[in-house]
Amino acid sequence: MQAKPNILVVDDDQEIRELLTEYLTKYDFLVKSAKNRDEMLHKIQQETFDLILLDLMLPGANGIELCQELRKTSNIPIIIVTAIDEETDRIIGLEAGADDYVVKPFNPRELVARIKAVLRRSTNLPDTKSSCCKIYQFSLWQLNTKTRQFLSPDKIEISLSSGEYNLLLAFLEHAGHVITREQLLEFTKDREMEAFDRSIDVQVSRLRHKIELDPKNPQLIKTIRGGGYILATEVKIVS
């Protein structure tokens, strides 16, 4: 029997924590909650979670800061939940490492759908059968698809969100070919975010900041005007 996804709800509002816990439990999720950064980090140390629902406005460190902090050491999927409905905040949230962004008040069914979509993207890779258990090398970078370990040229492990991982894998599997935004949405299983038309551009920007010497003048992932993007370097499969 497949294990139930374990969700951590991080919100300083007790009523919201209780409502989300009750509702998500009905949809066969295991749910824990935390009211601030310290409780969140404590629970993460105690057990493994499949996804974090992270409120943007928390006392002390806000959701963006916590998201950035988590991304330094963890690839756990994160959905930011907030009452702020501004495109700039959405972009900042995605650039900080969030996998999705939900605005209060939200339809509970939509939230469940988004959770399931993010969980699918974190486990379903593009062309999984062909890419399983391979080690890709490009410009001295290395990605192991079995362990999901991503190593820099200096052999330092780099943390990738599920979206960044799927995006990088799509580029590696189609190196030297122009990939449109629509194709990237398909390859990365990101159809649920099509309404936010800058989602792929934000993901590419995040990935560039991790692998490019100069993200403002990228040499690996290049933009093709009117076309999309291309991974402009040789890719080798070493295992």
C-alpha positions as CSV (number, residue, x, y, z in Angstrom):
1,M,0.0,0.0,0.0
2,Q,1.3,3.4,-1.0
3,A,2.1,5.7,2.0
4,K,0.0,8.7,2.6
5,P,1.8,12.0,1.7
6,N,3.0,13.8,4.9
7,I,2.2,17.5,4.8
8,L,3.5,20.2,7.1
9,V,1.3,23.3,7.5
10,V,3.2,26.4,8.7
11,D,0.9,29.2,9.7
12,D,0.8,31.5,12.8
13,D,-3.1,31.5,12.7
14,Q,-4.2,28.5,14.9
15,E,-7.7,28.5,13.3
16,I,-6.2,28.2,9.8
17,R,-3.8,25.4,11.0
18,E,-6.8,23.5,12.4
19,L,-9.0,24.0,9.4
20,L,-6.3,22.9,6.9
21,T,-5.4,19.9,9.1
22,E,-9.0,18.8,9.2
23,Y,-9.7,19.3,5.5
24,L,-6.5,17.8,4.2
25,T,-6.9,14.8,6.5
26,K,-10.2,14.1,4.7
27,Y,-8.3,13.8,1.4
28,D,-6.0,11.1,2.8
29,F,-3.0,13.3,3.7
30,L,-1.1,13.0,6.9
31,V,-0.9,16.5,8.4
32,K,1.3,18.2,11.0
33,S,1.4,21.9,11.8
34,A,3.8,24.5,13.0
35,K,3.2,28.2,14.0
36,N,6.6,29.6,13.4
37,R,10.2,29.0,12.1
38,D,11.4,27.2,15.2
39,E,8.5,24.8,15.3
40,M,8.8,24.2,11.6
41,L,12.6,23.3,11.8
42,H,12.0,21.2,14.9
43,K,9.3,19.1,13.1
44,I,11.5,18.8,10.0
45,Q,14.3,17.3,12.1
46,Q,11.9,14.9,13.7
47,E,10.3,13.4,10.6
48,T,10.2,13.4,6.8
49,F,7.6,15.5,5.0
50,D,6.6,15.3,1.4
51,L,5.5,18.9,1.1
52,I,5.3,22.2,3.1
53,L,2.4,24.6,3.0
54,L,4.2,27.8,4.1
55,D,2.4,31.0,5.1
56,L,4.0,34.2,3.7
57,M,3.4,36.4,6.7
58,L,4.9,34.8,9.8
59,P,6.2,36.5,12.9
60,G,10.0,36.8,12.9
61,A,11.2,35.3,9.6
62,N,8.7,35.6,6.8
63,G,7.8,32.8,4.4
64,I,10.2,34.1,1.7
65,E,13.1,34.0,4.1
66,L,12.1,30.5,5.3
67,C,11.8,29.3,1.8
68,Q,15.3,30.5,1.0
69,E,16.6,29.0,4.2
70,L,15.1,25.6,3.4
71,R,16.4,25.6,-0.2
72,K,20.0,25.8,1.1
73,T,19.7,22.2,2.4
74,S,16.4,20.7,1.1
75,N,14.6,19.9,-2.1
76,I,11.2,19.4,-0.3
77,P,8.3,20.8,-2.3
78,I,7.0,24.1,-1.0
79,I,3.7,25.9,-1.7
80,I,3.5,29.4,-0.4
81,V,0.1,30.4,1.0
82,T,-0.6,34.1,1.4
83,A,-3.3,36.8,1.3
84,I,-1.1,39.0,-0.9
85,D,-2.2,38.7,-4.6
86,E,0.5,40.6,-6.4
87,E,2.5,39.3,-9.4
88,T,5.7,40.7,-8.0
89,D,5.2,38.7,-4.8
90,R,4.5,35.6,-6.8
91,I,7.7,36.0,-8.8
92,I,9.7,36.6,-5.6
93,G,8.1,33.5,-4.0
94,L,9.1,31.3,-7.0
95,E,12.6,32.8,-7.2
96,A,13.0,32.0,-3.5
97,G,12.5,28.4,-4.3
98,A,8.7,27.8,-3.9
99,D,7.1,25.3,-6.2
100,D,3.7,27.0,-6.3
101,Y,1.8,30.0,-4.8
102,V,-1.8,30.0,-3.5
103,V,-3.7,33.2,-2.5
104,K,-6.1,33.4,0.4
105,P,-9.0,33.0,0.4
106,F,-8.7,29.9,-1.8
107,N,-11.0,27.1,-2.8
108,P,-10.0,24.1,-0.6
109,R,-10.4,21.8,-3.6
110,E,-8.0,23.9,-5.6
111,L,-5.5,23.7,-2.8
112,V,-5.8,19.9,-2.8
113,A,-5.4,19.9,-6.6
114,R,-2.3,22.1,-6.4
115,I,-0.8,19.9,-3.6
116,K,-1.3,16.8,-5.7
117,A,0.1,18.5,-8.8
118,V,3.3,19.6,-7.0
119,L,3.7,16.1,-5.5
120,R,3.4,14.6,-9.0
121,R,6.0,17.0,-10.3
122,S,8.4,16.1,-7.4
123,T,8.2,12.4,-8.2
124,N,7.4,12.2,-11.9
125,L,10.4,13.2,-14.1
126,P,10.2,13.9,-17.8
127,D,10.8,10.7,-19.8
128,T,11.4,8.8,-16.6
129,K,12.0,5.4,-18.2
130,S,14.8,6.8,-20.4
131,S,16.4,9.0,-17.8
132,C,16.3,6.7,-14.7
133,C,19.6,5.8,-13.1
134,K,21.7,7.9,-15.4
135,I,24.6,10.3,-14.6
136,Y,24.7,13.3,-16.8
137,Q,27.8,15.5,-17.2
138,F,27.9,19.0,-18.7
139,S,30.6,21.7,-18.4
140,L,32.0,19.8,-15.3
141,W,28.6,19.7,-13.6
142,Q,27.1,16.3,-12.8
143,L,23.5,15.2,-12.2
144,N,22.8,11.7,-10.9
145,T,19.1,10.8,-11.6
146,K,19.1,7.8,-9.3
147,T,20.1,9.8,-6.2
148,R,19.0,13.2,-7.5
149,Q,22.4,14.5,-6.5
150,F,23.6,17.6,-8.3
151,L,27.3,18.4,-8.1
152,S,29.1,21.6,-9.1
153,P,32.5,21.5,-10.9
154,D,34.0,21.8,-7.4
155,K,32.1,18.7,-6.3
156,I,29.9,20.7,-4.0
157,E,26.3,19.4,-3.8
158,I,23.8,21.9,-5.0
159,S,20.2,21.8,-3.8
160,L,17.5,21.9,-6.4
161,S,13.7,22.3,-6.0
162,S,11.6,19.7,-7.7
163,G,10.8,22.2,-10.4
164,E,14.4,23.1,-11.0
165,Y,15.4,19.4,-11.1
166,N,12.7,18.6,-13.7
167,L,13.7,21.6,-15.8
168,L,17.4,20.7,-15.7
169,L,16.6,17.2,-16.7
170,A,14.5,18.4,-19.6
171,F,17.4,20.5,-20.9
172,L,19.9,17.7,-20.5
173,E,17.7,15.3,-22.4
174,H,17.2,17.8,-25.2
175,A,20.7,19.5,-25.2
176,G,21.5,21.4,-28.4
177,H,17.8,21.7,-29.3
178,V,15.6,24.8,-28.9
179,I,12.8,24.1,-26.4
180,T,9.7,26.3,-26.4
181,R,8.1,27.4,-23.2
182,E,5.1,25.2,-24.0
183,Q,7.4,22.2,-24.4
184,L,9.1,23.0,-21.1
185,L,5.7,23.1,-19.4
186,E,5.0,19.7,-20.9
187,F,8.4,18.2,-20.1
188,T,8.4,19.4,-16.5
189,K,4.8,18.3,-15.9
190,D,4.1,22.0,-15.1
191,R,0.7,22.3,-16.9
192,E,-1.0,23.3,-13.7
193,M,0.9,26.6,-13.7
194,E,0.1,27.6,-17.3
195,A,-2.2,30.5,-16.1
196,F,0.9,32.1,-14.7
197,D,2.8,32.7,-18.0
198,R,6.1,33.7,-16.4
199,S,6.5,30.5,-14.3
200,I,8.9,28.8,-16.8
201,D,10.9,32.0,-17.1
202,V,11.2,32.3,-13.4
203,Q,12.3,28.6,-13.1
204,V,14.9,29.2,-15.8
205,S,16.2,32.3,-14.0
206,R,16.5,30.3,-10.7
207,L,18.4,27.5,-12.5
208,R,20.7,30.0,-14.2
209,H,21.6,31.5,-10.9
210,K,22.8,28.1,-9.7
211,I,24.8,27.0,-12.8
212,E,26.0,30.1,-14.7
213,L,29.1,32.1,-13.9
214,D,27.2,35.2,-14.9
215,P,23.4,34.7,-14.8
216,K,22.9,38.0,-16.6
217,N,25.0,36.8,-19.5
218,P,24.2,33.0,-19.6
219,Q,26.5,30.7,-21.6
220,L,24.9,27.4,-20.8
221,I,21.1,28.0,-20.9
222,K,20.6,30.6,-23.7
223,T,17.4,32.4,-24.6
224,I,16.3,32.1,-28.2
225,R,14.3,35.2,-29.1
226,G,10.8,34.2,-30.1
227,G,11.7,30.5,-29.7
228,G,12.4,29.5,-26.1
229,Y,15.6,28.2,-24.6
230,I,18.5,26.0,-25.5
231,L,21.2,24.2,-23.4
232,A,24.2,25.2,-25.5
233,T,26.8,22.8,-24.2
234,E,27.8,19.2,-24.7
235,V,26.1,16.6,-22.5
236,K,27.6,13.2,-21.7
237,I,26.1,10.2,-20.1
238,V,28.8,8.6,-18.0
239,S,26.7,5.9,-16.4
